[in-house]
Amino acid sequence: MIESTGNEQLDGLLGGLRTGDNVVWHDESGSLAPDFFFSFMRSSFQDGAHVVYVSFDRSPKNLLSVLGDLAENNRLTILDCFTHGKGGGSELFLKFYKKLQADTPFKVIPVKKPENPDVVADTLGTVYSMCGGKVNYIFESLTGIQDLWDSEEKTLKFYTRTCPKLYELNTIAYWVLEYKAHSSRLISGVSQIAQVVMELSVKRGTNYLTVKKAEGRDLKAPNKAHSYRMSDGKAVFDHKSGQMGGKHDLGKRIKSYRTSRGLPQTVLAKHVGVTPSTISQVESGQIYPSIPALLKISQLLSVDIASFFGSEESECDRIFYPESEGVEIAIPGVSGNGVTVKEIIPPNREEGFDPYLIEFAPGTVLKSHFFHHKGDEFGFLLAGTLMMDCGNDAVKEVEAGTLVNLSRDMAAGWSNTSGDVARLLWVKVKK
């Protein structure tokens, strides 16, 4: 049976929840998962299901203040493992029960010995029987459990025994794990048993969700990071997410300019004075370049540094690109040999092609092709005459008005033996 996470966009990414799912949230900071918990709780209540919230890190009073109107539901049961756990049975926390009104819609059940995994497991079964009907669980959190039990072995054993039981009971259980606080052994053990694993992280102030595992689903974009923001307590995903940094992705733009010029990462790295690994990290959005490095990159790519940060929105509505707005670019081994190359459309756009206007001065001889590109290319000679070296001593004359298609073969060189300038419109097709 397919159920909702409480977020339509997440349902679309995940393919919905399945009855019996144990959903593990790898939370980088430990503070991102609750937003998704609350959406799931609201959806569960709307479907007539009970929710058992197992808390090791929050006192009931604190949890109720966080839940807000979600606490005003008679299908909510809080399993309090905090008061007699990390709370130490302090009178400060026990006062909550003395003031608890008999007519409160929610139920709070204190676990007297939460340091004992068997006691917690038995209480889970008791609560399930008490609720009756459909029951979903939220565990906040495995990290808090391990902190209390001071044992990775106990934590993993509890989880590996509890998950199959919850699966058989046709529940849906959410578990949160601050993955940076645990060993790879525990993380892999938890992930292996879970039916669904999702990772929450923050990169340069932007939140990302990645579906790492989803049994029984045909994921459209597995392991792809989807950026999102919170709006009115709900996660809203960017429809173009997956590219770190959103619309102003510096790394994406640098890569677009570099590849459009046929410049390998190794060559760019050498001239900037960094390692190829650094350029790779910049382009993938993992790090920012320093200001001096960014200035060198802009010079080598023959672009104004502002073009790395300009808004894309104004470009998206454009369909006309006058030649006068074209940007002359430098291509190693090509430019400066009687050949000038203009970029007609900014390379950071979404189109599946990159067009260039290439001019050959009279007498120009180019002993290589323009780009190192593995995809298809084609060109249309607008004016003049060119000789194309096809390799193996084969030379073809290209006259104005001729289309050249290099979908299978790459030109070995070009030359303009005439006395006139030759103008060529050349297009690279993106893969």
C-alpha positions as CSV (number, residue, x, y, z in Angstrom):
1,M,0.0,0.0,0.0
2,I,1.4,3.4,-1.0
3,E,1.2,6.2,1.6
4,S,2.3,9.8,1.6
5,T,5.3,11.5,3.3
6,G,3.0,14.5,3.7
7,N,5.0,16.3,1.0
8,E,3.8,15.9,-2.6
9,Q,7.2,16.8,-4.1
10,L,9.0,14.3,-1.9
11,D,6.4,11.7,-2.8
12,G,7.3,12.3,-6.4
13,L,11.0,12.0,-5.8
14,L,10.7,8.9,-3.6
15,G,7.7,7.2,-5.2
16,G,5.8,7.4,-2.0
17,L,6.0,5.3,1.2
18,R,5.1,1.7,1.5
19,T,3.4,0.0,4.4
20,G,6.2,-1.6,6.5
21,D,8.9,0.9,5.5
22,N,11.6,1.8,8.0
23,V,12.8,5.2,6.8
24,V,16.3,6.3,8.0
25,W,17.2,10.0,7.8
26,H,20.9,10.6,7.6
27,D,20.9,14.0,9.1
28,E,24.1,16.0,8.8
29,S,23.3,18.4,11.7
30,G,20.5,16.5,13.5
31,S,18.2,19.5,13.1
32,L,16.9,19.0,9.5
33,A,14.8,15.9,9.8
34,P,12.1,17.2,12.2
35,D,10.6,19.3,9.5
36,F,9.9,16.1,7.5
37,F,8.7,14.3,10.6
38,F,6.0,16.9,11.2
39,S,4.7,16.7,7.6
40,F,4.6,12.9,8.0
41,M,2.7,13.2,11.3
42,R,0.1,15.6,9.8
43,S,-0.4,13.2,6.9
44,S,-0.7,10.2,9.2
45,F,-3.4,11.9,11.3
46,Q,-5.3,12.9,8.2
47,D,-5.3,9.2,7.2
48,G,-6.6,8.2,10.6
49,A,-3.3,6.6,11.8
50,H,-1.8,6.9,15.3
51,V,1.7,8.3,15.7
52,V,4.0,7.1,18.5
53,Y,6.8,9.7,19.0
54,V,9.8,8.1,20.8
55,S,11.9,10.8,22.4
56,F,15.3,10.3,23.9
57,D,16.6,13.9,23.5
58,R,13.6,16.1,24.3
59,S,11.5,16.4,27.5
60,P,7.8,16.1,26.9
61,K,7.3,19.8,27.6
62,N,9.9,20.8,25.1
63,L,8.6,18.3,22.5
64,L,5.0,19.6,22.8
65,S,6.1,23.2,22.3
66,V,7.9,22.1,19.1
67,L,4.9,20.1,17.8
68,G,2.5,23.0,18.3
69,D,-0.9,22.1,16.9
70,L,0.2,18.6,16.1
71,A,0.0,17.9,19.8
72,E,-3.7,18.7,19.8
73,N,-4.6,15.2,18.4
74,N,-5.9,12.2,20.3
75,R,-3.9,9.9,18.0
76,L,-0.6,11.2,19.3
77,T,1.3,9.1,21.9
78,I,4.7,10.3,23.2
79,L,7.0,7.6,24.5
80,D,9.1,9.6,27.0
81,C,12.5,8.0,27.2
82,F,14.0,11.3,28.3
83,T,12.7,12.0,31.8
84,H,14.2,8.9,33.4
85,G,17.0,8.7,30.8
86,K,19.1,11.8,30.1
87,G,16.8,13.8,32.4
88,G,18.0,11.6,35.3
89,G,14.5,11.4,36.9
90,S,15.0,15.0,38.0
91,E,12.1,16.7,39.8
92,L,12.4,19.5,37.3
93,F,11.1,17.1,34.5
94,L,8.8,15.1,36.8
95,K,6.8,18.2,37.5
96,F,5.4,17.9,33.9
97,Y,3.4,14.8,34.9
98,K,2.1,16.4,38.1
99,K,0.7,19.3,36.0
100,L,-0.5,17.1,33.1
101,Q,-4.3,17.5,32.7
102,A,-6.5,14.4,32.4
103,D,-8.3,15.8,29.4
104,T,-5.3,16.4,27.2
105,P,-5.9,15.0,23.7
106,F,-2.4,13.4,23.5
107,K,-1.0,10.6,25.6
108,V,2.4,10.6,27.3
109,I,3.9,7.4,28.6
110,P,7.1,7.6,30.7
111,V,9.6,4.7,30.3
112,K,11.0,4.2,33.8
113,K,14.2,2.3,32.6
114,P,15.0,3.6,29.2
115,E,18.7,2.6,29.6
116,N,17.5,-1.0,29.2
117,P,16.9,-1.8,25.5
118,D,14.6,-4.7,26.4
119,V,12.4,-2.4,28.4
120,V,12.1,0.0,25.5
121,A,11.3,-2.8,23.0
122,D,8.6,-4.2,25.3
123,T,7.1,-0.8,25.8
124,L,6.9,-0.3,22.0
125,G,4.9,-3.4,21.7
126,T,2.6,-2.4,24.5
127,V,1.9,1.0,23.0
128,Y,1.1,-0.6,19.7
129,S,-1.6,-2.7,21.3
130,M,-3.0,0.3,23.2
131,C,-3.3,2.4,20.0
132,G,-5.1,-0.2,17.9
133,G,-5.5,0.2,14.1
134,K,-2.8,1.8,12.0
135,V,0.2,3.0,13.9
136,N,3.3,4.9,12.7
137,Y,6.5,5.5,14.6
138,I,9.0,8.4,14.9
139,F,12.3,7.7,16.7
140,E,14.2,10.8,17.7
141,S,16.9,9.6,17.5
142,L,19.3,6.7,17.1
143,T,22.1,9.1,18.0
144,G,20.3,10.0,21.2
145,I,19.7,6.3,21.9
146,Q,23.4,5.5,21.5
147,D,24.3,8.5,23.8
148,L,22.1,7.1,26.6
149,W,23.1,3.5,26.2
150,D,26.8,4.4,25.6
151,S,27.0,1.4,23.3
152,E,27.0,1.2,19.5
153,E,26.5,-2.6,19.8
154,K,23.3,-2.2,21.9
155,T,22.0,0.5,19.5
156,L,22.5,-1.5,16.4
157,K,21.1,-4.7,18.0
158,F,18.0,-2.8,19.1
159,Y,17.5,-1.3,15.7
160,T,18.1,-4.6,13.8
161,R,15.6,-6.4,16.0
162,T,13.0,-3.6,16.0
163,C,12.8,-2.9,12.3
164,P,11.6,-6.4,11.3
165,K,8.9,-6.3,14.0
166,L,7.7,-2.9,12.8
167,Y,7.7,-4.2,9.2
168,E,5.6,-7.2,10.1
169,L,3.1,-4.9,12.0
170,N,2.6,-2.9,8.7
171,T,3.8,0.3,10.4
172,I,5.9,3.1,8.9
173,A,8.8,4.1,11.1
174,Y,11.0,7.2,10.8
175,W,14.5,7.0,12.3
176,V,17.0,9.9,12.5
177,L,20.7,9.4,12.5
178,E,23.3,12.1,12.8
179,Y,25.7,10.2,10.5
180,K,28.8,12.2,11.4
181,A,28.4,11.1,15.0
182,H,28.6,7.3,14.2
183,S,31.0,4.8,12.8
184,S,30.8,3.5,9.2
185,R,29.9,0.1,10.7
186,L,26.8,1.3,12.4
187,I,25.7,3.5,9.4
188,S,26.1,0.6,7.0
189,G,24.3,-1.7,9.3
190,V,21.4,0.6,9.8
191,S,21.2,1.4,6.1
192,Q,21.3,-2.2,5.0
193,I,18.2,-3.1,7.0
194,A,16.2,0.0,6.2
195,Q,13.8,0.0,3.2
196,V,14.4,3.7,2.6
197,V,17.4,5.9,3.3
198,M,17.5,9.6,2.8
199,E,20.4,12.0,3.4
200,L,19.9,15.6,4.6
201,S,22.8,18.1,4.3
202,V,23.7,21.8,4.0
203,K,26.0,23.2,1.4
204,R,26.9,26.9,1.6
205,G,23.6,27.7,3.3
206,T,21.4,25.6,1.0
207,N,19.5,22.5,2.2
208,Y,19.7,19.3,0.2
209,L,17.9,16.0,0.3
210,T,19.3,12.9,-1.4
211,V,17.4,9.6,-1.8
212,K,20.1,7.0,-1.1
213,K,17.9,3.9,-1.1
214,A,14.3,3.1,-1.8
215,E,13.4,-0.6,-2.1
216,G,10.6,-1.5,-4.5
217,R,10.8,1.9,-6.3
218,D,12.1,2.8,-9.7
219,L,13.9,6.0,-8.8
220,K,14.2,8.6,-11.6
221,A,17.2,10.3,-10.0
222,P,18.9,8.0,-7.4
223,N,21.7,9.6,-5.3
224,K,20.9,13.1,-6.8
225,A,21.0,16.0,-4.4
226,H,17.8,18.0,-4.5
227,S,17.9,21.5,-3.0
228,Y,14.9,22.7,-1.0
229,R,13.8,25.5,1.3
230,M,11.3,25.7,4.1
231,S,8.1,27.6,3.5
232,D,5.3,27.7,6.0
233,G,6.7,24.6,7.7
234,K,7.0,22.6,4.5
235,A,9.9,21.7,2.4
236,V,9.7,23.2,-1.1
237,F,12.0,21.6,-3.7
238,D,13.7,23.5,-6.5
239,H,12.4,22.1,-9.8
240,K,15.9,22.3,-11.2
241,S,17.6,20.9,-8.1
242,G,20.5,18.6,-8.2
243,Q,23.0,21.3,-9.1
244,M,24.7,22.6,-6.0
245,G,24.3,26.3,-5.6
246,G,21.1,26.9,-7.5
247,K,20.8,29.6,-10.2
248,H,24.1,31.3,-9.2
249,D,26.2,28.2,-9.3
250,L,29.7,29.5,-9.7
251,G,31.2,26.0,-10.4
252,K,28.6,25.2,-13.0
253,R,29.4,28.4,-14.9
254,I,33.1,28.0,-14.7
255,K,32.8,24.5,-16.1
256,S,30.5,25.7,-18.9
257,Y,33.0,28.4,-20.0
258,R,35.9,26.0,-19.7
259,T,34.3,23.2,-21.7
260,S,33.0,25.6,-24.4
261,R,36.6,26.6,-25.0
262,G,37.8,23.0,-25.1
263,L,40.1,23.6,-22.2
264,P,40.9,20.5,-20.0
265,Q,40.8,20.8,-16.3
266,T,44.6,20.0,-16.1
267,V,45.5,22.9,-18.4
268,L,43.3,25.4,-16.4
269,A,44.7,24.1,-13.1
270,K,48.3,24.5,-14.3
271,H,47.8,28.2,-15.4
272,V,45.8,29.1,-12.2
273,G,48.4,27.4,-10.0
274,V,46.2,24.8,-8.4
275,T,45.8,21.0,-8.7
276,P,43.3,19.5,-11.2
277,S,41.5,18.1,-8.1
278,T,40.9,21.7,-6.9
279,I,39.3,22.7,-10.3
280,S,37.1,19.6,-10.1
281,Q,36.0,20.5,-6.6
282,V,35.2,24.1,-7.7
283,E,33.2,22.9,-10.7
284,S,31.2,20.3,-8.7
285,G,30.3,23.0,-6.1
286,Q,32.3,21.5,-3.2
287,I,34.5,24.5,-2.7
288,Y,34.8,28.2,-3.8
289,P,38.0,29.4,-5.5
290,S,39.9,32.2,-3.9
291,I,39.6,35.7,-5.3
292,P,43.0,35.7,-7.0
293,A,42.3,32.2,-8.5
294,L,38.9,33.4,-9.8
295,L,40.6,36.4,-11.4
296,K,43.1,34.1,-13.2
297,I,40.3,31.8,-14.3
298,S,38.3,34.7,-15.8
299,Q,41.4,35.9,-17.7
300,L,42.2,32.4,-19.0
301,L,38.6,31.9,-20.1
302,S,38.4,35.4,-21.6
303,V,35.3,36.4,-19.7
304,D,34.4,39.2,-17.4
305,I,34.4,38.0,-13.8
306,A,30.9,39.4,-13.3
307,S,29.6,36.8,-15.8
308,F,30.2,34.1,-13.2
309,F,27.7,35.7,-10.9
310,G,25.2,37.5,-13.2
311,S,21.5,36.6,-13.1
312,E,20.3,33.9,-15.5
313,E,16.7,35.0,-15.4
314,S,17.1,37.9,-17.9
315,E,18.9,35.5,-20.3
316,C,16.2,32.9,-20.1
317,D,13.6,35.1,-21.9
318,R,15.9,35.9,-24.8
319,I,15.6,34.4,-28.3
320,F,17.7,36.9,-30.3
321,Y,21.5,37.2,-30.1
322,P,23.1,39.9,-32.3
323,E,26.6,39.2,-33.5
324,S,27.7,42.5,-31.8
325,E,27.0,40.9,-28.4
326,G,29.2,37.9,-29.1
327,V,32.2,37.5,-26.9
328,E,35.6,36.7,-28.4
329,I,37.2,33.8,-26.6
330,A,40.6,32.3,-26.6
331,I,41.1,28.6,-27.5
332,P,44.5,27.2,-26.9
333,G,46.2,26.2,-30.1
334,V,43.5,27.9,-32.2
335,S,43.2,31.6,-31.3
336,G,46.0,33.9,-32.3
337,N,46.8,31.9,-35.5
338,G,44.7,33.9,-37.9
339,V,41.5,32.5,-36.3
340,T,39.1,34.4,-34.1
341,V,36.3,32.6,-32.3
342,K,33.2,34.4,-30.9
343,E,30.8,32.8,-28.5
344,I,27.3,33.8,-29.6
345,I,25.2,32.5,-26.7
346,P,26.4,32.5,-23.0
347,P,27.4,28.9,-22.2
348,N,25.6,28.8,-18.8
349,R,22.2,28.5,-20.6
350,E,20.1,25.3,-20.7
351,E,20.1,24.8,-24.5
352,G,21.5,21.6,-25.8
353,F,24.0,23.3,-28.1
354,D,26.8,25.8,-28.1
355,P,27.1,28.0,-31.3
356,Y,30.3,29.9,-32.3
357,L,31.2,32.3,-35.1
358,I,34.7,31.4,-36.4
359,E,36.6,33.6,-38.8
360,F,39.7,32.6,-40.8
361,A,42.0,35.3,-42.1
362,P,43.4,34.7,-45.7
363,G,46.3,32.3,-45.6
364,T,45.4,30.8,-42.3
365,V,46.5,27.3,-41.7
366,L,45.2,25.4,-38.6
367,K,46.7,22.0,-37.9
368,S,44.0,20.8,-35.6
369,H,40.3,21.0,-35.0
370,F,38.7,23.8,-32.9
371,F,37.5,21.8,-30.0
372,H,38.3,18.6,-28.1
373,H,34.6,17.4,-28.0
374,K,33.3,13.9,-27.9
375,G,29.7,14.8,-29.0
376,D,28.3,15.7,-32.4
377,E,29.3,18.9,-34.2
378,F,28.2,20.6,-37.3
379,G,28.9,23.9,-39.1
380,F,27.7,26.1,-42.0
381,L,30.1,28.1,-44.0
382,L,28.6,31.6,-44.3
383,A,31.2,33.2,-46.6
384,G,34.5,32.3,-48.3
385,T,36.1,29.0,-48.9
386,L,37.9,26.6,-46.5
387,M,39.9,23.4,-47.0
388,M,39.2,20.7,-44.4
389,D,41.9,18.1,-43.6
390,C,40.0,14.9,-43.1
391,G,43.1,12.9,-42.2
392,N,45.0,10.3,-44.2
393,D,46.0,12.9,-46.7
394,A,42.4,13.5,-47.6
395,V,41.5,17.2,-48.1
396,K,38.0,18.5,-48.9
397,E,37.1,21.9,-50.2
398,V,34.2,23.6,-48.4
399,E,32.4,26.4,-50.2
400,A,30.0,29.0,-48.8
401,G,26.5,27.6,-48.3
402,T,27.9,24.1,-47.3
403,L,26.9,22.2,-44.2
404,V,29.6,20.2,-42.5
405,N,28.5,17.3,-40.2
406,L,31.1,15.8,-37.9
407,S,28.9,13.3,-36.1
408,R,31.3,10.4,-36.9
409,D,34.7,11.9,-38.1
410,M,36.8,14.7,-36.7
411,A,38.5,17.2,-38.9
412,A,42.3,17.0,-38.6
413,G,42.8,20.7,-39.6
414,W,41.5,23.7,-41.5
415,S,43.0,26.2,-43.9
416,N,42.0,29.3,-45.8
417,T,44.0,29.4,-49.1
418,S,41.8,32.1,-50.6
419,G,42.4,35.8,-50.5
420,D,39.1,36.5,-48.6
421,V,38.0,36.0,-45.0
422,A,36.1,32.8,-44.4
423,R,33.2,32.9,-41.9
424,L,32.0,29.7,-40.3
425,L,29.0,29.1,-38.0
426,W,29.9,26.2,-35.8
427,V,27.7,24.3,-33.4
428,K,28.7,21.8,-30.7
429,V,25.8,19.6,-29.6
430,K,25.8,18.9,-25.8
431,K,25.7,15.3,-24.7
